[in-house]
Amino acid sequence: MKAPVVLRAFGLAALTTFTVGLAFAQSPTPAAAPATAAASDEMPVPPPPEVVAEAWIVMDAASGNVLAGENIDEPLEPASITKVMTSYVIAAEMAAGKIAEDDQVMMTEYAWRTGGAGTDGSYSGFEVNQTAPLLEMEKGMVVQSGNDAAIALAQHVAGSVDAFAALMNQYAARIGMKNSHFVNPTGLPAEGHVSSARDLALLGRALARDFPKAYSYNSIKEYTVGTITQPNRNVLLWRDKSVDGIKTGHTSAAGYCLMASAKRGDQRLISVVLGSTSEKQRAEDSQALLNWGFRFHETHELYGADAVVAEHKVWKGEADVVRLGVAEPLLVTVPRGRYERLKPMMDVPQTLVAPIAQGQEIGTVKVMLGDEVVAQRPLVALEAVDEGGFFKQLWDAFWMWWESV
């Protein structure tokens, strides 16, 4: 006989669940089709719009699911989208108490000569050999894409550009950016300075999730330093009220780049376009990708962190069952109108014997849409189960033998 496992439903009566053991499998019960499904819900999702770029992606921010993309893992020059990584490092170091918003940041001569007005690149306008509060300098970097501000901030945070780049790469690794390597905080051309569309989407997702205040600076439409007022180069901020970020970029080598992010209702999408042919093209393609993503996809949280997904029989323990769940919220992004057709499937051990540690991985839960796995997470024990006493272990050992014969 198989040890009983009770799987908790998503909370929707129409959603069918089933369980798979490692030794014996039960046949899944087909999910009933929604009684009032719209005709358009029966149609396949149309292909994404054509994009004129070397690489592009559109990602759901909550689940991290890639809705569509091309050349998404190809290392390319990210130009000034690099400054989103600079913003992330600054926010993380501030959260760690190592720097503060009111720190006085010096616009060094090196920063001014390397990234100031005389370099024919984006600059903020802070005076050389003068200080300004870190927050003001950061906004000059974010809104005006100031190379000079990015360099001055890097020097303040880490002592040098090289040391700051090392921090950038450390944080990028934590975020899961596998095809990125940063050499400077600006995105100015440098050998070995690369990222990918997927990595940059993960970065935008991480900034919005981990440091929403720092992320919010990207929605500022213009910023003034001294007598110089400059607009945000992300024209989508004016065209689409749901767009609240995040960063443009351009060099002759990288082409025209744009990481855009928009929130409609509870859903946030992030698009990245790298190596486009013009400011106009990158904006039009980014807008089209966001519109397509919102129109044809929806995201739901199936299980919250530490929510009880199932209960599993435990042998030889102080308790007879252990509650199983997921360590982090399990979210899925699916074609709009298909949510009720999802099927959760558990893959759990045939026999579970105490002791069990809290947080111990015990099988997996997969979420299926037809034959496709749309999400998969480890199942973990939500509480510890210690070994039972001598007579409890002896009794359970007898019944385990009995059920095996």
C-alpha positions in Angstrom: 0.0 0.0 0.0 1.1 3.5 -0.6 1.6 6.0 2.2 -1.3 8.5 2.0 -0.6 12.0 0.8 -3.3 14.7 0.9 -2.7 17.5 -1.7 -4.2 20.9 -1.0 -6.0 22.5 -4.0 -5.1 26.0 -5.3 -8.3 27.3 -3.8 -10.3 27.0 -7.1 -12.9 24.3 -7.1 -12.5 23.8 -10.8 -8.7 23.0 -10.5 -8.0 19.3 -10.5 -5.1 17.8 -8.5 -3.3 14.5 -8.5 -0.4 12.8 -6.8 2.6 10.8 -8.0 4.7 8.6 -5.7 8.2 7.4 -6.4 7.1 3.8 -6.3 3.5 3.8 -7.6 1.7 6.5 -9.5 -2.0 7.3 -9.6 -3.6 8.3 -12.9 -4.4 12.0 -13.1 -8.0 13.1 -13.2 -8.7 15.2 -16.2 -9.5 18.8 -15.5 -13.0 20.0 -16.4 -13.1 22.7 -19.1 -14.5 26.0 -17.8 -18.2 26.1 -18.5 -18.2 29.7 -19.8 -14.8 29.8 -21.5 -14.5 32.7 -24.0 -14.0 31.6 -27.6 -10.7 33.5 -27.7 -9.4 31.4 -24.7 -9.5 28.3 -27.0 -7.2 29.9 -29.5 -3.4 29.6 -29.3 -1.5 32.7 -28.2 -0.4 34.6 -31.3 3.3 35.1 -31.9 4.9 38.2 -30.3 5.5 41.3 -32.5 8.5 41.4 -34.7 11.4 43.2 -33.1 14.2 44.9 -34.9 17.1 44.2 -32.5 20.0 41.9 -31.9 18.3 40.4 -28.8 15.1 41.0 -26.9 12.9 39.5 -24.2 9.7 40.1 -22.3 9.5 38.6 -18.8 6.8 38.5 -16.1 8.4 40.1 -13.0 6.5 38.1 -10.4 7.2 34.6 -11.6 10.3 35.3 -13.7 8.7 33.4 -16.6 10.0 34.3 -20.0 7.0 35.0 -22.2 9.0 35.4 -25.4 12.5 36.4 -26.6 15.3 36.0 -29.1 19.0 35.6 -28.5 18.1 36.1 -24.8 21.4 34.6 -23.5 23.8 36.2 -26.0 26.4 38.4 -24.3 26.1 41.9 -25.7 27.2 45.4 -24.8 24.4 46.8 -22.5 25.4 50.5 -22.8 23.8 52.6 -20.1 21.4 49.9 -19.0 24.5 49.1 -16.9 23.5 51.9 -14.6 20.6 49.7 -13.3 23.3 47.4 -11.9 25.0 50.4 -10.4 21.7 51.4 -8.8 21.2 47.9 -7.4 24.7 47.9 -5.8 24.1 51.3 -4.3 20.7 50.3 -2.9 22.2 47.0 -1.5 25.1 48.7 0.1 22.8 51.3 1.6 20.5 48.6 3.0 23.6 47.1 4.6 24.3 50.3 6.4 27.6 51.0 4.6 26.5 54.2 2.9 23.6 56.7 3.4 21.4 59.0 1.3 22.9 62.1 2.9 26.6 61.1 2.3 28.5 63.9 0.6 29.8 62.5 -2.7 32.7 64.2 -4.4 32.6 64.8 -8.1 36.2 64.0 -8.6 38.3 65.3 -11.4 38.6 61.7 -12.7 34.8 61.3 -12.8 34.4 64.7 -14.4 37.0 64.1 -17.1 35.9 60.5 -17.8 32.2 61.1 -17.8 31.5 64.8 -17.8 30.2 67.2 -20.4 33.5 67.3 -22.3 33.3 63.5 -23.1 30.4 63.8 -25.6 28.4 61.3 -23.5 25.5 61.6 -21.1 26.4 63.7 -18.1 24.7 65.1 -15.0 26.2 68.5 -14.6 27.6 68.3 -11.0 30.6 70.6 -10.6 34.0 69.2 -10.5 35.7 69.0 -7.1 32.4 69.8 -5.4 30.2 67.5 -3.3 26.5 66.7 -3.4 24.3 64.4 -1.4 24.4 60.8 -2.5 20.7 60.8 -3.3 21.0 63.8 -5.6 24.0 62.3 -7.3 22.1 59.0 -7.8 19.1 60.7 -9.4 21.5 62.5 -11.7 22.8 59.2 -12.8 19.4 57.5 -13.1 17.3 60.2 -14.7 20.0 62.0 -16.8 22.1 58.9 -17.3 25.0 60.8 -16.0 28.3 58.9 -16.6 30.1 61.4 -14.4 27.6 60.7 -11.5 28.0 57.0 -11.9 31.8 57.2 -11.7 31.7 59.5 -8.7 29.2 57.2 -6.9 31.4 54.1 -7.7 34.4 55.9 -6.2 32.4 56.8 -3.1 30.9 53.4 -2.5 34.0 51.2 -3.2 37.0 53.6 -3.4 37.7 52.9 -7.1 35.9 52.0 -10.3 37.6 48.6 -10.4 36.6 47.8 -6.8 33.0 48.9 -7.6 32.9 46.7 -10.7 33.9 43.7 -8.5 30.9 44.5 -6.3 28.7 44.7 -9.4 29.8 41.2 -10.5 29.2 39.8 -7.0 25.7 41.1 -6.8 25.0 40.0 -10.4 25.9 36.5 -9.4 23.5 36.6 -6.5 20.7 37.7 -8.8 21.5 34.8 -11.2 22.9 36.8 -14.1 24.9 34.1 -15.7 26.0 35.8 -18.9 27.1 39.2 -17.5 30.5 40.7 -16.6 30.8 44.4 -15.6 34.0 46.4 -16.0 32.6 49.9 -15.1 29.5 51.5 -13.6 28.5 53.5 -16.7 28.2 51.1 -19.7 30.8 53.0 -21.7 32.5 50.6 -24.1 35.1 48.4 -22.4 36.6 45.1 -23.3 34.7 42.3 -21.5 31.8 44.5 -20.4 28.7 42.5 -21.4 25.3 41.3 -20.4 22.3 39.5 -22.0 18.7 40.3 -22.4 17.7 37.6 -19.9 20.2 38.8 -17.3 19.1 42.4 -17.7 15.4 41.5 -17.3 16.4 39.6 -14.1 18.2 42.7 -12.9 15.2 44.9 -13.5 13.0 42.4 -11.7 15.4 42.3 -8.8 15.6 46.1 -8.4 11.8 46.5 -8.5 11.4 43.6 -6.0 14.3 44.2 -3.6 14.6 48.0 -3.6 11.3 49.6 -4.7 12.4 53.1 -3.5 15.5 53.0 -5.7 13.5 51.6 -8.5 11.0 54.5 -8.3 13.7 57.0 -9.3 13.5 55.6 -12.8 10.0 57.1 -13.2 11.2 60.7 -12.7 10.7 62.4 -16.0 13.2 65.2 -15.6 15.9 66.3 -13.2 17.7 69.6 -12.6 21.3 69.9 -11.4 22.3 73.6 -11.0 21.0 75.4 -14.0 20.8 72.3 -16.2 17.5 70.5 -16.5 17.5 67.2 -18.6 14.6 64.9 -19.4 14.5 61.1 -18.8 15.4 59.5 -22.1 12.8 56.8 -21.7 10.0 58.2 -23.9 7.6 55.5 -22.8 7.2 57.4 -19.5 5.2 59.9 -21.4 3.4 57.6 -23.8 2.1 54.9 -21.4 1.0 55.7 -17.9 1.6 52.1 -16.8 5.3 52.4 -17.6 7.4 53.4 -14.6 10.9 52.6 -15.7 13.5 51.7 -16.3 16.6 52.6 -18.5 17.8 53.5 -21.9 21.2 53.0 -23.4 23.2 53.8 -26.5 26.7 53.6 -27.9 27.8 53.2 -31.4 28.9 49.6 -30.6 25.9 48.6 -28.6 23.2 50.3 -30.7 20.0 51.6 -29.1 18.9 49.7 -26.0 16.0 49.9 -23.7 14.9 48.1 -20.6 11.2 49.0 -20.0 8.9 48.0 -17.2 5.2 48.5 -16.7 2.6 47.5 -14.1 -1.1 47.0 -15.0 -3.3 45.9 -12.2 -1.2 43.5 -10.1 1.0 42.3 -13.0 4.4 43.7 -13.9 6.2 42.9 -17.1 9.8 43.8 -18.0 11.0 44.0 -21.6 14.6 44.4 -22.8 15.6 45.4 -26.3 19.4 45.4 -27.2 21.0 46.5 -30.4 18.1 48.3 -31.9 18.5 50.7 -34.9 17.1 54.0 -33.4 15.5 55.6 -30.4 12.1 55.4 -32.2 12.5 51.7 -33.0 13.5 50.7 -29.5 10.6 52.5 -28.0 8.0 51.1 -30.5 9.3 47.6 -30.1 9.3 47.8 -26.3 5.8 49.2 -26.2 4.6 46.4 -28.6 6.2 43.7 -26.4 4.6 45.0 -23.2 1.2 45.3 -24.9 1.4 41.8 -26.2 2.5 40.4 -22.9 -0.3 42.0 -20.9 -2.9 41.1 -23.5 -2.2 37.4 -23.7 -0.8 36.4 -20.3 -1.8 36.5 -16.6 0.1 35.6 -13.4 -1.2 33.9 -10.3 0.2 32.9 -7.0 -0.7 29.3 -6.5 0.8 28.7 -3.0 2.2 31.3 -0.6 5.5 30.8 1.3 5.0 28.2 4.1 1.4 27.5 3.0 0.4 23.9 3.5 0.4 22.2 0.2 0.0 18.6 1.4 0.2 16.3 4.4 2.3 13.1 4.2 2.2 10.0 6.4 5.3 9.7 8.6 6.5 6.4 10.2 8.4 6.0 13.5 7.9 9.7 14.5 6.4 11.6 17.4 3.8 12.8 14.9 2.1 10.6 12.3 2.0 13.2 9.5 4.2 16.1 8.3 2.9 19.1 6.5 4.6 20.0 3.2 4.8 23.3 1.5 7.0 25.6 -0.6 9.8 27.8 0.9 9.0 30.7 -1.5 5.7 31.7 -3.2 5.0 29.6 -6.2 3.8 31.8 -9.0 2.9 30.9 -12.6 2.4 32.9 -15.8 0.0 31.3 -18.2 -1.9 32.3 -21.3 -4.9 34.4 -20.3 -8.0 32.3 -19.6 -6.1 29.1 -19.0 -5.6 29.3 -15.2 -8.4 26.9 -14.4 -6.7 24.2 -16.6 -3.6 24.0 -14.5 -2.9 20.7 -12.7 -0.6 20.4 -9.8 1.3 17.1 -9.5 3.3 15.9 -6.5 6.3 13.6 -6.7 7.0 12.4 -3.1 8.8 9.4 -1.4 6.8 6.2 -1.1 7.8 5.9 2.5 8.8 8.7 4.9 10.6 7.8 8.1 11.4 10.1 11.0 13.5 12.1 11.9 12.6 14.9 9.6 14.1 18.4 9.8 12.2 21.6 9.3 12.9 22.8 5.8 14.0 19.4 4.6 13.2 18.8 0.9 10.7 16.1 0.4 9.9 15.7 -3.2 8.6 18.3 -5.7 5.4 19.9 -6.8 5.0 20.5 -10.6 2.3 22.6 -12.2 1.2 21.3 -15.6 -0.7 23.0 -18.4 -1.5 20.2 -20.7 1.8 18.4 -21.3 3.9 21.4 -20.4 5.5 22.0 -17.0 4.9 25.7 -16.3 6.4 25.7 -12.7 8.3 23.3 -10.5 9.4 23.8 -6.9 10.8 21.6 -4.1 8.4 20.5 -1.4 9.8 21.1 2.1 8.7 20.0 5.6 7.1 22.9 7.3 7.9 21.5 10.8 10.3 19.0 12.3 9.2 15.5 13.2 11.4 13.9 15.8 11.8 10.1 16.3 9.1 8.5 18.3 9.8 6.5 21.4 10.9 2.8 21.5 7.4 1.3 21.4 6.2 3.8 18.7 9.1 2.8 16.5 8.5 -0.9 17.2 4.8 -0.6 16.4 5.4 1.3 13.1 8.1 -1.1 12.1 5.6 -3.9 12.4 3.0 -2.1 10.2 5.5 -1.1 7.7 6.4 -4.8 7.3 2.8 -5.7 7.2 2.0 -3.3 4.4 5.0 -4.4 2.4 4.0 -8.1 2.2 
